[in-house]
Amino acid sequence: MAPTVPLPALALVALVALGLGVAPGCDRPAHLWCSSPEIAVACQVENRCPNLPRPAATPVELSLYYESLCPACREFLVLKLFPTWLLLPSEMLNITLVPYGNAQERNVSGKWDFQCQHGPEECLGNMIEACLMHEAKNFSTYFPVIFCLESGSSITKNLEACLQIYAPELDRGRIAACVQGDTGMALMHQNAQLTEALDPPHQFVPWIVINGKHTDELQAQAEASLLGLVCRLYQGEKPEACGGSKAPKTSLGCRR
């Protein structure tokens, strides 16, 4: 018995029979044209092969320029950004945090000096978070700690407690050494340069950049519904958090 030829392949054979020809780089018989993405591309039939695996969509890139004691910054990070990050798969959203905001820097006798909008405690909070990111390196490790700091009563006094809860493997001593030494100053100078390089220049914080762009419309959409904005911008398959599933929701009520 002759082997069964898949329906898409039969359609491609029919195209050849109609005299549409074969792509110059294609050296495979028609029934194999949809057997791999490479062959489909070589035979110029990738649009006619519905079962081919599609390349992964690029994640939405979000950069947050903020300062540690700004009430609006804390509200956006705690109530919008962190919950959205929790709800979405890691390949869908990349987040960059730049703690500096409306601070000012100056070079005093070869050392950087920073003046922050909400005073010295905010400068310390900015540096703690910058050093935390530097030491932890992994976003999924340091972001919960920053969420803990920003949602707590004191950003500058709660580091040890937040580390114990969310990242006990991190060395508090190394973070403290960073804050008190040249590394912390260098990190803050780097954040100052990133903030000053914004185009258009930031007018306020939180300042939100989406896929390398800042507009009033994107800022307003992010503040109104960050989850909805990311879901609309992402070009890949939407997860259930984006409303892609019609499965019935389970009641969270307390039944008798």
Phi, psi and chi 1 to 4 in degrees:
 res  aa     phi    psi   chi1   chi2   chi3   chi4
   1 MET       -  135.0 -179.8 -179.8  -66.6      -
   2 ALA   -68.1  144.2      -      -      -      -
   3 PRO   -64.5  145.6   23.3  -33.1      -      -
   4 THR   -73.6  130.5  -58.1      -      -      -
   5 VAL   -99.2  126.8 -179.5      -      -      -
   6 PRO   -55.8  149.6  -21.6   31.2      -      -
   7 LEU   -57.2  -45.2 -168.1   57.8      -      -
   8 PRO   -58.8  -37.4  -24.5   35.1      -      -
   9 ALA   -66.2  -38.8      -      -      -      -
  10 LEU   -60.1  -39.5  -73.5  173.8      -      -
  11 ALA   -64.0  -37.7      -      -      -      -
  12 LEU   -69.5  -38.3  -66.7  171.5      -      -
  13 VAL   -60.6  -39.9  171.4      -      -      -
  14 ALA   -63.2  -37.7      -      -      -      -
  15 LEU   -62.5  -40.6  -69.8  176.3      -      -
  16 VAL   -64.7  -40.9  174.4      -      -      -
  17 ALA   -61.8  -30.0      -      -      -      -
  18 LEU   -78.9   -1.8  -70.2  173.0      -      -
  19 GLY    88.5   21.7      -      -      -      -
  20 LEU   -79.7  -10.5  -64.6 -175.5      -      -
  21 GLY    80.1  178.4      -      -      -      -
  22 VAL  -121.2  143.1 -179.3      -      -      -
  23 ALA   -60.8  144.7      -      -      -      -
  24 PRO   -56.1  -33.5  -24.2   32.6      -      -
  25 GLY   -88.2    7.2      -      -      -      -
  26 CYS   -98.6  118.9 -178.0      -      -      -
  27 ASP  -122.1   23.7   58.8   -4.3      -      -
  28 ARG  -113.9  150.8  -57.7  -62.8  179.8   94.3
  29 PRO   -65.7  156.0   20.9  -31.2      -      -
  30 ALA   -58.5  -33.5      -      -      -      -
  31 HIS   -71.1   -7.8   70.8  -82.6      -      -
  32 LEU  -106.0   -1.1  -67.0  178.7      -      -
  33 TRP   -60.4  -31.3  -72.6   -5.5      -      -
  34 CYS   -99.8   16.4  -71.1      -      -      -
  35 SER   -80.2  -18.5   60.2      -      -      -
  36 SER  -157.3  155.0   76.5      -      -      -
  37 PRO   -59.5  -36.5  -23.6   33.2      -      -
  38 GLU   -65.6  -43.7  -66.2   76.4   16.6      -
  39 ILE   -67.7  -40.6  -65.7  174.3      -      -
  40 ALA   -61.2  -40.3      -      -      -      -
  41 VAL   -66.4  -44.5  169.8      -      -      -
  42 ALA   -61.7  -35.9      -      -      -      -
  43 CYS   -91.5    1.6  -64.0      -      -      -
  44 GLN    57.4   44.0  -61.1  179.7   14.6      -
  45 VAL  -128.4   17.5  -65.1      -      -      -
  46 GLU   -59.7  -29.7   59.2  -91.9   30.0      -
  47 ASN   -73.2  -11.9  -68.4  -26.2      -      -
  48 ARG  -105.8   12.1  -59.5  179.8 -178.8  -84.9
  49 CYS  -119.1   85.4  -59.5      -      -      -
  50 PRO   -66.4  -21.1   24.2  -33.7      -      -
  51 ASN   -93.3    4.6  -65.0  -35.5      -      -
  52 LEU   -69.5  141.2  -78.4  178.4      -      -
  53 PRO   -64.9  136.2   21.6  -31.5      -      -
  54 ARG   -93.1  148.0  -58.1  -60.0  175.4 -172.0
  55 PRO   -63.3  146.7   20.6  -30.7      -      -
  56 ALA   -65.4  141.5      -      -      -      -
  57 ALA   -72.3  149.3      -      -      -      -
  58 THR   -74.4  144.3   57.4      -      -      -
  59 PRO   -70.1  156.7   24.8  -32.5      -      -
  60 VAL   -73.8  131.3  175.5      -      -      -
  61 GLU  -100.0  121.8  -58.8  -77.2  -15.1      -
  62 LEU  -124.1  125.8 -175.0  150.1      -      -
  63 SER  -114.3  128.1  -62.7      -      -      -
  64 LEU  -110.6  116.4  176.0   64.6      -      -
  65 TYR   -99.1  119.5  -65.9   79.1      -      -
  66 TYR  -150.5  175.1   71.0  105.7      -      -
  67 GLU  -132.8  147.4   52.4 -164.6   27.8      -
  68 SER   -66.2  -27.8   61.8      -      -      -
  69 LEU  -108.3    7.0  -67.3 -175.8      -      -
  70 CYS   -72.1  119.6  165.0      -      -      -
  71 PRO   -56.5  -42.8  -26.1   35.3      -      -
  72 ALA   -66.8  -35.4      -      -      -      -
  73 CYS   -64.3  -45.1  -62.8      -      -      -
  74 ARG   -64.3  -40.0  -60.6  176.8   75.9  172.8
  75 GLU   -63.3  -44.9  179.3 -179.4   -4.1      -
  76 PHE   -65.4  -45.1  179.0   77.9      -      -
  77 LEU   -64.9  -44.0 -169.5  150.4      -      -
  78 VAL   -78.0  -42.6  170.6      -      -      -
  79 LEU   -96.8  -18.8  -61.1 -178.6      -      -
  80 LYS  -116.5  -56.6  -58.3  -71.4  178.4   62.2
  81 LEU   -69.9  -48.9 -173.0   57.9      -      -
  82 PHE   -63.9  -47.5 -171.8   74.2      -      -
  83 PRO   -61.3  -37.6  -24.3   35.2      -      -
  84 THR   -63.6  -43.2  -61.5      -      -      -
  85 TRP   -60.8  -39.7  175.2   71.9      -      -
  86 LEU   -65.5  -35.8  -73.4  177.5      -      -
  87 LEU   -78.9  -26.9  -73.5  169.2      -      -
  88 LEU  -102.2  149.8  -63.3  178.1      -      -
  89 PRO   -66.0  152.5   20.2  -30.0      -      -
  90 SER   -61.7  -30.0   58.5      -      -      -
  91 GLU   -76.5   -3.0   65.9  -89.6   13.5      -
  92 MET   -96.5  -26.1 -169.7  169.1  171.6      -
  93 LEU  -141.9  123.2  177.8   62.2      -      -
  94 ASN  -107.3  129.0  -80.6  -12.6      -      -
  95 ILE  -118.6  134.5  -60.5  171.0      -      -
  96 THR  -118.9  127.8  -60.1      -      -      -
  97 LEU  -108.0  130.5  -59.6  175.6      -      -
  98 VAL  -127.3   91.2 -175.2      -      -      -
  99 PRO   -79.6  107.3   26.3  -30.6      -      -
 100 TYR  -164.2  -56.2 -176.1   79.3      -      -
 101 GLY    67.8 -126.0      -      -      -      -
 102 ASN   -94.1   21.1  -63.4  -36.4      -      -
 103 ALA   -69.0  165.1      -      -      -      -
 104 GLN  -127.8  141.5  -59.9  -69.5  -33.3      -
 105 GLU  -121.7  152.1   72.8  168.4   -7.3      -
 106 ARG  -148.0  152.1   58.5  177.2 -178.2  163.5
 107 ASN   -92.8  116.0 -167.2  -46.2      -      -
 108 VAL  -116.0  108.7  179.0      -      -      -
 109 SER    52.9   41.2  -58.1      -      -      -
 110 GLY    85.0    2.0      -      -      -      -
 111 LYS  -122.7  146.6  -68.1 -170.0  175.3 -178.0
 112 TRP   -79.7  135.7  -65.6  110.9      -      -
 113 ASP  -123.3  135.8  178.4   71.8      -      -
 114 PHE  -119.9  137.1  -59.6   96.0      -      -
 115 GLN  -116.9  123.5  -58.1  -68.6  -38.2      -
 116 CYS  -109.7  153.4  -65.7      -      -      -
 117 GLN   -59.4  -38.2 -175.1  173.3   20.6      -
 118 HIS  -106.0   24.9  -61.5   91.9      -      -
 119 GLY    92.1 -178.1      -      -      -      -
 120 PRO   -58.7  -32.8  -23.1   33.1      -      -
 121 GLU   -64.6  -35.0 -173.5  175.8    4.1      -
 122 GLU   -68.4  -40.6  179.5  167.8   79.6      -
 123 CYS   -58.7  -41.9  -77.0      -      -      -
 124 LEU   -64.8  -42.8  178.4   57.6      -      -
 125 GLY   -61.8  -43.3      -      -      -      -
 126 ASN   -57.8  -44.1  -69.0  -15.9      -      -
 127 MET   -71.2  -37.4 -165.1  173.8  -67.0      -
 128 ILE   -58.4  -46.0  -73.1  172.4      -      -
 129 GLU   -69.7  -37.3  -65.9 -175.8    4.4      -
 130 ALA   -64.1  -42.9      -      -      -      -
 131 CYS   -69.0  -36.3  -75.6      -      -      -
 132 LEU   -59.6  -46.1  168.9   63.9      -      -
 133 MET   -63.3  -40.4  -71.4 -173.6  -95.7      -
 134 HIS   -63.9  -41.8  175.7   73.6      -      -
 135 GLU   -77.4  -39.3  -68.9  -64.0  -31.3      -
 136 ALA   -77.1  -39.3      -      -      -      -
 137 LYS    68.1  -46.0  -57.2 -151.4  169.9   30.9
 138 ASN   -81.9  125.3 -172.5  -69.8      -      -
 139 PHE   -60.0  -43.0 -174.3   84.5      -      -
 140 SER   -67.2  -15.4   61.9      -      -      -
 141 THR   -84.7  -46.5  -61.3      -      -      -
 142 TYR   -88.9  -23.0   63.8   71.4      -      -
 143 PHE   -65.3  -42.7 -167.3   32.1      -      -
 144 PRO   -60.3  -33.6  -25.5   35.9      -      -
 145 VAL   -67.9  -42.8 -179.0      -      -      -
 146 ILE   -64.1  -39.6  -69.5  177.7      -      -
 147 PHE   -57.9  -43.5  161.7   78.6      -      -
 148 CYS   -62.7  -44.5  178.1      -      -      -
 149 LEU   -63.6  -46.3  -67.1  172.9      -      -
 150 GLU   -71.9  -24.0  -66.8  -70.6  -16.7      -
 151 SER   -94.3   -4.9   59.9      -      -      -
 152 GLY   -92.9 -173.9      -      -      -      -
 153 SER   -80.1  -25.8   57.7      -      -      -
 154 SER  -148.3  116.5  173.2      -      -      -
 155 ILE   -67.4  -36.2  -69.2  173.5      -      -
 156 THR   -85.1  -13.8   58.3      -      -      -
 157 LYS  -112.3   -7.3  -63.7  177.0 -178.4  177.3
 158 ASN  -104.2    9.9  -72.1  -12.4      -      -
 159 LEU   -59.8  -47.9  177.1   61.6      -      -
 160 GLU   -60.4  -43.8 -174.9  170.1   -0.7      -
 161 ALA   -65.0  -41.9      -      -      -      -
 162 CYS   -67.3  -36.8  -70.9      -      -      -
 163 LEU   -65.0  -40.7  -73.3  175.4      -      -
 164 GLN   -61.3  -35.2  -72.9  177.3   -7.1      -
 165 ILE   -80.6  -46.9  -63.3  170.0      -      -
 166 TYR  -106.3  -26.2  -69.8  103.8      -      -
 167 ALA  -149.9   65.1      -      -      -      -
 168 PRO   -64.4  -16.1   21.7  -32.3      -      -
 169 GLU   -76.5  -15.3   72.0  -82.6   11.7      -
 170 LEU   -78.5  144.7  -68.4 -178.5      -      -
 171 ASP   -89.1  109.5 -172.7  -19.7      -      -
 172 ARG   -61.2  -33.9 -178.1 -179.7  178.7  -83.3
 173 GLY   -62.9  -38.3      -      -      -      -
 174 ARG   -67.9  -38.0  -70.8  179.7   59.6   88.0
 175 ILE   -65.6  -43.2  -62.8  171.7      -      -
 176 ALA   -62.8  -39.8      -      -      -      -
 177 ALA   -64.6  -37.5      -      -      -      -
 178 CYS   -62.4  -47.3  170.5      -      -      -
 179 VAL   -61.1  -38.9  170.3      -      -      -
 180 GLN   -88.0   -7.5  -64.0  164.6    9.0      -
 181 GLY  -116.1 -166.6      -      -      -      -
 182 ASP   -68.6  -28.7  -66.6  -21.3      -      -
 183 THR   -62.4  -44.3  -59.2      -      -      -
 184 GLY   -60.4  -42.2      -      -      -      -
 185 MET   -62.6  -41.7  -71.8  -67.5 -178.1      -
 186 ALA   -65.2  -38.9      -      -      -      -
 187 LEU   -65.2  -40.9  -68.4  171.5      -      -
 188 MET   -68.1  -36.9  -68.2  -48.1  -56.9      -
 189 HIS   -63.3  -40.0  174.8   58.5      -      -
 190 GLN   -62.5  -43.7  178.5 -179.2  -40.8      -
 191 ASN   -64.9  -35.2  -73.9   -9.4      -      -
 192 ALA   -62.2  -43.4      -      -      -      -
 193 GLN   -65.5  -42.1  -69.4 -179.3  -49.9      -
 194 LEU   -61.4  -41.6  -70.3  172.1      -      -
 195 THR   -69.0  -42.3  -55.8      -      -      -
 196 GLU   -67.8  -23.4  -69.3  -58.6  -43.6      -
 197 ALA   -84.1   -1.8      -      -      -      -
 198 LEU   -59.8  139.4  -76.0  168.2      -      -
 199 ASP  -136.5  108.2 -175.9   17.9      -      -
 200 PRO   -72.7  158.5   27.6  -35.9      -      -
 201 PRO   -60.1  144.5  -20.1   31.4      -      -
 202 HIS   -70.4  142.9   82.9  -75.3      -      -
 203 GLN  -105.6  -18.3  -55.1  -63.4  -40.5      -
 204 PHE  -164.1  174.1   50.8   82.9      -      -
 205 VAL  -132.8  149.1  -73.7      -      -      -
 206 PRO   -69.0  140.3   28.1  -35.9      -      -
 207 TRP  -112.4  118.9 -169.9 -100.3      -      -
 208 ILE  -110.7  126.4  -56.6  163.0      -      -
 209 VAL  -115.1  124.7  177.6      -      -      -
 210 ILE  -114.8  123.1  -54.6  -72.5      -      -
 211 ASN    49.4   42.3  -69.6  -24.8      -      -
 212 GLY    80.7    4.7      -      -      -      -
 213 LYS  -125.7  144.6  -67.3  172.2   52.9  178.8
 214 HIS  -123.6  126.0  172.7   92.4      -      -
 215 THR  -135.4  159.8   65.6      -      -      -
 216 ASP   -59.2  -36.7  -68.4  -16.7      -      -
 217 GLU   -67.0  -45.1 -177.6  179.2    5.8      -
 218 LEU   -63.9  -40.7  -77.0  172.0      -      -
 219 GLN   -59.7  -47.2  177.6   88.4   22.6      -
 220 ALA   -64.7  -40.7      -      -      -      -
 221 GLN   -66.4  -40.7  -69.8  175.4   -8.5      -
 222 ALA   -64.7  -39.8      -      -      -      -
 223 GLU   -73.9  -30.5  -68.8 -179.5  -27.3      -
 224 ALA   -79.3  -44.7      -      -      -      -
 225 SER  -157.4   85.8  176.1      -      -      -
 226 LEU   -63.7  -41.6 -179.6   61.4      -      -
 227 LEU   -59.8  -45.6  177.0   63.0      -      -
 228 GLY   -62.4  -39.3      -      -      -      -
 229 LEU   -65.2  -47.3  174.7   61.8      -      -
 230 VAL   -63.4  -41.3  174.8      -      -      -
 231 CYS   -62.9  -38.4  -72.2      -      -      -
 232 ARG   -69.2  -37.4  -72.9 -165.0  -59.7  -85.2
 233 LEU   -79.2  -28.5  -67.4  176.7      -      -
 234 TYR   -70.5  130.9 -175.7   63.1      -      -
 235 GLN   -94.2   -4.8  -61.9  -60.0  -54.6      -
 236 GLY   -89.0 -168.7      -      -      -      -
 237 GLU   -65.4  131.2 -176.7  177.6   -7.4      -
 238 LYS   -80.9  134.8  -47.5  -68.4 -175.1 -174.7
 239 PRO   -77.5  172.9   29.4  -34.7      -      -
 240 GLU   -59.7  -31.9 -176.8  178.3   -8.9      -
 241 ALA   -62.5  -21.8      -      -      -      -
 242 CYS   -87.5    3.3  -69.7      -      -      -
 243 GLY    89.5   17.7      -      -      -      -
 244 GLY   -79.9   -9.9      -      -      -      -
 245 SER  -112.3  136.5  171.6      -      -      -
 246 LYS  -100.5   16.8  -67.9 -172.5  166.6   70.5
 247 ALA   -63.6  140.1      -      -      -      -
 248 PRO   -62.3  140.9   22.9  -32.6      -      -
 249 LYS   -81.1  138.9  -64.9 -178.3  179.4  179.5
 250 THR   -84.0  131.2  -56.3      -      -      -
 251 SER   -66.1  139.1  171.1      -      -      -
 252 LEU   -98.9   10.8  -62.0  179.1      -      -
 253 GLY   -69.5  164.8      -      -      -      -
 254 CYS   -95.7  105.8  -59.7      -      -      -
 255 ARG   -86.3  152.6  -61.6  178.9  180.0  -87.4
 256 ARG   -80.3      -  -68.8 -175.2   62.4 -177.7
